[in-house]
Amino acid sequence: MGLVVEILALPLAPVRGVGWVLDKVVQAAEQEAYDPTPVQAELTELERAREQGRIDEDDFARREQELWQRLEEIRAYQLQRFGTGGP
């Protein structure tokens, strides 16, 4: 019976292949979008810019708030998806 099902399902193989590729693309995009490393690096660079006087306190505070909110979004996604702080 299994062989018959496989033979009958053979014409659908390209569709399953495309679905598999799309799933991998979505996984890679999510992994990149929810990676905290670039946000943490940007926070470090922002602090460095403030210390060197390249950015004023108001701009620093606004941008820092945005970055911390983004980190909170990433952590919430990771908790929802993986049940932990990371994959």
Helices and strands as residue ranges (DSSP letters): H 2-9, G 10-12, H 13-33, H 36-51, H 57-82
